[in-house]
Amino acid sequence: MTLRELIKQETSGLLEIEKLGPHIAAERLVALTSLLATLGAEIALKRAKYAEVRVNYLNTSKSAVEAKIRSEATPEFNEWIEREEMRKALIEIGRSIKYYLRVCEDEMKL
């Protein structure tokens, strides 16, 4: 299973989080946090691959601007940016789950 599929699997059903309850939401938060760590390692690899491509274009292009434009049109750049966007989404999902858990905790205190 790819990282994208694992994230999709863990986030499925979160739109109706109140049906899951706080216990399952907390479990999903732990799983998503683990996936975030894995994603961080993958981002580092993708960034390194993109850096290699950018250096190659810098060595063969007439200017740094041209090298940047050419390197940003490569699959390596797209893969890196895609992972970065997944990371941002996971962080926001984690924040949302934490907020839901705080609300549940506050309701239990009442």
C-alpha positions as CSV (number, residue, x, y, z in Angstrom):
1,M,0.0,0.0,0.0
2,T,1.3,3.5,-0.9
3,L,1.5,6.2,1.7
4,R,-1.3,8.1,-0.1
5,E,-3.6,5.1,0.2
6,L,-2.7,4.7,3.9
7,I,-3.5,8.3,4.6
8,K,-6.8,8.0,2.6
9,Q,-7.7,4.9,4.6
10,E,-7.0,6.6,8.0
11,T,-8.9,9.8,7.1
12,S,-12.0,8.0,5.7
13,G,-14.9,8.6,7.9
14,L,-13.4,11.7,9.6
15,L,-16.0,13.9,8.0
16,E,-18.5,12.3,10.3
17,I,-16.2,12.2,13.3
18,E,-19.0,12.5,15.8
19,K,-20.2,9.0,14.8
20,L,-16.7,7.6,15.5
21,G,-16.5,8.9,19.0
22,P,-13.5,10.2,20.9
23,H,-11.8,6.8,21.4
24,I,-11.6,6.0,17.7
25,A,-10.7,9.6,16.9
26,A,-7.7,9.4,19.2
27,E,-6.6,6.2,17.6
28,R,-6.8,7.8,14.2
29,L,-4.8,10.8,15.5
30,V,-2.0,8.4,16.6
31,A,-2.0,6.6,13.3
32,L,-2.0,9.9,11.3
33,T,0.8,11.2,13.4
34,S,2.8,8.1,12.6
35,L,2.1,8.5,8.9
36,L,3.2,12.2,9.2
37,A,6.6,11.0,10.4
38,T,6.9,8.6,7.6
39,L,5.9,11.3,5.2
40,G,8.6,13.6,6.6
41,A,11.2,11.1,5.7
42,E,9.8,10.7,2.2
43,I,9.7,14.5,1.7
44,A,13.4,14.6,2.6
45,L,14.2,12.0,-0.1
46,K,12.0,13.8,-2.7
47,R,13.6,17.2,-1.9
48,A,17.1,15.7,-2.4
49,K,16.1,14.2,-5.7
50,Y,14.7,17.5,-6.8
51,A,17.9,19.3,-5.7
52,E,19.9,17.0,-7.9
53,V,17.7,17.8,-10.9
54,R,18.0,21.5,-10.2
55,V,21.8,21.4,-10.0
56,N,21.9,19.5,-13.3
57,Y,19.7,22.1,-14.9
58,L,21.8,24.9,-13.4
59,N,24.9,23.4,-14.9
60,T,23.4,23.2,-18.4
61,S,21.2,26.3,-18.5
62,K,22.2,29.8,-19.4
63,S,20.8,31.4,-16.3
64,A,19.6,30.5,-12.8
65,V,16.0,31.6,-13.7
66,E,15.9,29.3,-16.7
67,A,17.3,26.4,-14.6
68,K,14.6,27.0,-12.0
69,I,11.8,27.1,-14.5
70,R,13.0,23.9,-16.2
71,S,13.6,22.1,-12.9
72,E,10.1,23.0,-11.7
73,A,8.6,21.3,-14.8
74,T,10.0,17.9,-13.8
75,P,8.3,14.9,-12.1
76,E,10.8,15.2,-9.2
77,F,9.5,18.7,-8.4
78,N,5.9,17.6,-8.7
79,E,6.4,14.6,-6.4
80,W,8.1,16.8,-3.8
81,I,5.4,19.4,-3.9
82,E,2.7,16.8,-3.7
83,R,4.3,15.3,-0.6
84,E,4.5,18.8,1.0
85,E,0.8,19.4,0.3
86,M,0.0,16.0,1.9
87,R,2.0,17.0,4.9
88,K,0.2,20.3,5.3
89,A,-3.2,18.5,5.0
90,L,-2.2,15.9,7.6
91,I,-1.2,18.6,10.0
92,E,-4.5,20.3,9.6
93,I,-6.4,17.0,10.0
94,G,-4.5,16.4,13.2
95,R,-5.3,19.8,14.5
96,S,-9.0,19.2,13.8
97,I,-9.0,15.9,15.6
98,K,-7.3,17.5,18.6
99,Y,-9.9,20.2,18.6
100,Y,-12.7,17.6,18.5
101,L,-11.1,15.7,21.4
102,R,-10.9,18.9,23.5
103,V,-14.6,19.6,22.8
104,C,-15.5,16.1,23.9
105,E,-13.4,16.5,27.0
106,D,-15.1,19.8,27.9
107,E,-18.5,18.3,27.4
108,M,-17.7,15.4,29.7
109,K,-16.7,17.9,32.4
110,L,-20.1,19.6,32.3
